[in-house]
């Protein structure tokens, strides 16, 4: 395994009031607070998926209070809340709600196994009722901003951040401009089709999209019957020489490699930074396979394009939320 990269210490300028940083994923929610003393007071717990569809927002409000208590900061002193979250988003009366396929069970129905029937999860409106200054962005956008400020995308005007984790998310930047789209959903290439497949039900309701094929939670759904109950089990087997596991991972990399190539061909990128738990814990194994889908393919578009590990490592989610509210 590759050694862990330490992320840089990021602090707010002296005198800046504290901010709260919220990272929402399909598996967990993490909250930190940050001020001139640094990022601290981290709390993390499984993403709320039961109860009313404001359960996630209420979880975040509670966790901000817990993070503040750990850091010795008064909740009333929080000047802004940055929320980097998995999407997609639905805008309701000007406020962001989540239509997240790994959170909202009302999208794909009972076959997906989520314990609720939410079509959306309330987010921005409940948070703004408590914290007036809230910025919500797709976690790919937040991570992209963080990687451009402090990580592996510094100095890049044509670049992307990709997370390979519970889900597949992306943030895109062309000509120095971060792409957002009409509802803040630009970059959802995880819900595009690259191969035909009928055993990969995504939480969004599509069958055979990138996320349904290769995301961390797709591995047990597709390959649990073969003895691979999660991503870690699959990669351990592949490293031990299990030919079935190797073939499965090669198939996953074909899907992800084609997706990255399509992004480069469409957006004319310079560099792609990749993070997320599935990739990060296996980056020494996966990176050469992904790079092979660019190298030598249509050089006019791919010559010199780099695929690199996220410079912020496992902390990219924490810094993604911070990047949304740091001046």
C-alpha positions in Angstrom: 0.0 0.0 0.0 1.1 3.6 -0.6 1.9 5.7 2.4 -0.6 8.2 3.6 0.0 11.8 2.4 -0.3 14.5 5.1 -2.6 17.3 4.2 -1.3 20.9 4.9 -2.4 22.7 8.0 -5.0 25.3 6.9 -5.9 28.1 9.1 -8.2 31.1 8.9 -6.5 34.5 9.0 -6.1 36.0 12.5 -9.2 37.7 13.7 -11.6 35.7 11.4 -14.6 34.4 13.3 -15.0 30.6 13.4 -16.8 28.7 10.7 -18.4 25.2 10.6 -17.4 22.7 7.9 -19.9 19.9 7.0 -19.1 17.0 4.8 -22.1 14.9 3.8 -21.6 11.5 2.2 -23.8 8.5 1.5 -22.2 6.7 4.4 -21.2 9.3 6.9 -21.5 12.9 8.0 -18.4 14.7 9.4 -18.3 18.1 11.0 -15.4 20.3 12.0 -15.0 23.9 13.1 -12.2 26.1 12.0 -10.7 29.5 13.1 -7.2 31.0 13.4 -6.2 28.0 15.6 -6.9 25.6 12.8 -9.4 22.9 11.9 -10.5 20.9 14.9 -13.4 19.4 16.9 -14.2 16.7 14.4 -17.2 14.6 14.9 -18.4 11.9 12.5 -21.4 9.5 12.4 -23.5 7.5 9.9 -25.6 9.6 7.7 -29.2 9.9 9.0 -31.6 8.0 6.7 -34.6 7.3 8.9 -37.5 9.5 10.2 -38.8 12.6 8.5 -36.9 14.0 5.5 -35.4 16.8 7.7 -33.6 14.2 9.7 -30.3 14.8 8.0 -30.5 18.6 8.6 -31.4 18.1 12.2 -28.4 15.7 12.5 -26.1 18.4 11.1 -27.4 21.1 13.5 -26.8 18.8 16.5 -23.3 17.8 15.3 -22.2 21.4 14.8 -23.1 22.0 18.4 -21.1 18.9 19.4 -18.1 20.0 17.3 -18.2 23.5 18.9 -18.3 22.0 22.3 -15.2 19.9 21.6 -13.3 22.9 20.2 -14.4 25.3 23.0 -16.3 27.5 20.6 -19.7 29.0 21.3 -22.3 28.0 18.6 -23.5 31.6 18.5 -20.0 32.6 17.3 -20.2 30.5 14.2 -20.1 33.0 11.3 -20.7 30.7 8.4 -21.5 27.1 7.6 -20.0 25.4 4.6 -21.7 22.3 3.4 -20.0 20.0 0.9 -22.5 17.3 0.1 -23.3 14.5 -2.3 -26.0 15.4 -4.7 -27.9 15.8 -7.0 -29.7 18.9 -5.8 -33.3 20.0 -6.2 -34.1 23.7 -5.7 -37.3 24.3 -3.8 -38.3 27.9 -3.2 -34.7 28.9 -3.7 -33.3 26.4 -1.2 -31.2 23.3 -1.8 -32.8 19.9 -1.1 -30.9 16.7 -1.7 -32.0 14.0 -4.1 -29.1 11.8 -3.2 -29.3 8.3 -4.5 -27.5 6.9 -1.5 -29.7 8.8 1.0 -33.2 9.1 -0.4 -35.0 5.8 -0.7 -37.8 7.2 -2.7 -35.8 7.4 -5.9 -35.1 3.8 -6.8 -37.6 2.2 -4.5 -37.5 -0.7 -2.1 -35.2 -2.7 -4.4 -32.3 -0.4 -3.4 -32.8 -1.2 0.3 -32.7 2.3 1.8 -34.9 2.7 5.0 -37.0 5.6 3.9 -39.3 6.8 1.1 -37.8 10.3 0.7 -37.8 11.9 -2.7 -35.6 14.6 -1.3 -33.9 15.4 2.0 -34.4 18.9 3.3 -31.1 20.7 3.8 -30.5 24.4 3.3 -33.8 25.7 4.7 -33.5 24.0 8.2 -29.8 25.0 8.4 -30.5 28.6 7.5 -33.2 28.8 10.2 -30.4 28.3 12.7 -27.3 29.6 10.9 -28.2 32.5 8.5 -24.9 32.3 6.5 -24.9 28.9 4.9 -23.2 27.9 1.6 -24.2 24.5 0.1 -22.3 23.0 -2.8 -21.9 19.6 -4.4 -19.0 17.9 -2.6 -17.2 17.5 -5.9 -17.2 21.3 -6.3 -16.0 21.8 -2.7 -13.2 19.3 -3.1 -12.3 20.9 -6.4 -12.0 24.3 -4.7 -9.9 22.8 -1.9 -7.6 21.0 -4.3 -7.1 24.2 -6.4 -6.3 26.2 -3.2 -4.3 23.7 -1.2 -3.9 20.4 -3.0 -2.9 18.8 -6.3 -4.8 21.2 -8.6 -3.0 24.4 -7.6 -2.2 26.5 -10.7 -4.6 24.5 -12.9 -7.3 26.3 -14.9 -8.6 23.2 -16.8 -9.0 20.5 -14.2 -11.4 18.2 -12.3 -11.7 16.4 -9.0 -13.2 12.9 -9.0 -14.2 11.0 -5.9 -14.4 7.2 -6.1 -16.1 6.3 -2.8 -19.6 5.2 -1.7 -20.7 7.1 -4.8 -19.0 8.7 -7.8 -18.8 12.5 -7.7 -16.9 15.2 -9.7 -16.1 18.8 -9.7 -15.2 20.5 -13.0 -13.2 23.6 -13.9 -12.7 25.0 -17.4 -10.9 28.3 -18.3 -10.5 28.9 -14.6 -14.3 28.8 -14.0 -15.9 26.2 -11.8 -18.9 24.7 -13.6 -22.2 24.5 -11.6 -25.1 24.4 -14.0 -28.8 25.4 -13.5 -29.3 23.7 -10.2 -25.7 23.2 -9.1 -25.5 19.7 -10.5 -22.8 20.0 -13.1 -20.3 17.2 -12.8 -22.7 14.3 -12.1 -20.9 12.1 -14.6 -21.4 9.3 -12.1 -24.8 9.0 -13.6 -23.8 8.7 -17.2 -23.7 5.4 -19.1 -20.5 3.9 -20.4 -21.4 0.2 -20.9 -24.6 -1.8 -21.1 -25.4 -3.7 -17.9 -28.5 -5.0 -16.2 -27.3 -6.0 -12.7 -26.2 -2.5 -11.5 -29.2 -0.7 -10.0 -28.1 2.8 -8.9 -29.8 4.5 -6.0 -31.0 7.2 -8.5 -33.1 4.5 -10.2 -30.9 4.1 -13.3 -29.5 0.7 -14.2 -26.0 0.5 -15.5 -24.7 4.0 -14.9 -21.1 4.6 -13.7 -22.1 4.8 -10.0 -24.3 1.7 -10.1 -21.3 -0.2 -11.7 -18.2 0.8 -9.7 -19.1 2.8 -6.6 -18.1 1.4 -3.2 -21.6 0.3 -2.4 -22.0 -1.3 -5.8 -19.3 -3.9 -5.1 -21.2 -5.9 -2.5 -24.5 -5.6 -4.5 -22.9 -6.9 -7.7 -20.2 -9.2 -6.4 -21.3 -10.2 -2.9 -22.5 -13.5 -4.3 -18.9 -14.2 -5.4 -17.6 -13.7 -1.9 -16.6 -10.1 -2.1 -18.7 -8.4 0.6 -17.0 -5.0 0.3 -14.3 -3.1 -1.6 -11.6 -4.0 1.0 -12.3 -7.8 0.6 -12.1 -7.5 -3.2 -8.8 -5.7 -3.2 -7.2 -7.9 -0.6 -8.1 -10.9 -2.8 -6.8 -9.2 -5.9 -3.5 -8.4 -4.3 -3.2 -12.0 -3.2 -3.5 -13.1 -6.8 -7.2 -14.1 -7.0 -7.8 -14.1 -10.7 -11.6 -13.5 -10.3 -10.9 -10.4 -8.1 -8.3 -9.1 -10.5 -10.8 -9.5 -13.4 -13.5 -7.7 -11.5 -11.2 -4.8 -10.7 -10.1 -4.6 -14.3 -13.7 -4.3 -15.2 -14.3 -1.5 -12.7 -11.2 0.3 -14.0 -12.5 0.0 -17.6 -15.7 1.8 -16.6 -13.9 4.5 -14.5 -11.0 4.9 -17.1 -13.5 5.4 -19.9 -15.3 8.0 -17.8 -12.1 9.9 -17.1 -11.2 9.8 -20.8 -14.7 11.1 -21.7 -14.2 14.0 -19.3 -10.9 14.9 -20.9 -12.3 14.6 -24.4 -15.3 16.8 -23.5 -13.6 19.5 -21.4 -10.0 19.5 -22.7 -8.6 19.1 -19.2 -5.0 19.4 -17.9 -5.2 17.4 -14.7 -7.6 15.2 -12.8 -7.2 14.8 -9.0 -8.8 11.6 -7.6 -9.8 10.9 -4.0 -12.5 8.9 -2.1 -12.2 5.9 0.0 -12.2 3.2 -2.7 -9.5 5.0 -4.7 -7.4 6.3 -1.8 -6.9 3.1 0.0 -5.9 1.3 -3.2 -4.4 4.2 -5.2 -1.1 2.3 -5.8 -3.1 -0.5 -7.5 -5.7 1.6 -9.3 -3.7 4.7 -10.5 -1.6 2.9 -13.2 -4.8 1.2 -14.5 -6.7 4.5 -14.8 -3.7 6.3 -16.4 -3.6 3.6 -19.1 -7.0 4.7 -20.4 -5.5 8.1 -21.2 -2.0 7.5 -22.2 -1.6 7.1 -26.0 -5.3 7.6 -26.7 -6.0 10.4 -29.1 -2.8 12.4 -28.2 -4.2 15.7 -29.4 -6.5 15.6 -26.5 -4.7 13.5 -23.9 -1.0 14.4 -24.4 0.4 15.6 -21.1 -2.9 15.2 -19.2 -2.3 13.9 -15.6 -4.3 11.7 -13.3 -3.0 12.2 -9.8 -4.0 11.3 -6.2 -5.8 14.1 -4.3 -3.2 16.3 -2.7 -5.3 16.6 0.4 -5.6 12.9 0.8 -8.2 11.5 3.2 -8.9 15.0 4.5 -10.2 16.3 1.2 -13.8 16.2 2.5 -12.9 18.3 5.5 -11.1 20.9 3.4 -13.9 20.8 0.8 -16.3 22.3 3.2 -13.7 24.8 4.6 -12.9 26.0 1.1 -16.6 27.1 0.7 -16.4 29.6 3.5 -12.8 30.7 3.9 -12.3 34.2 2.5 
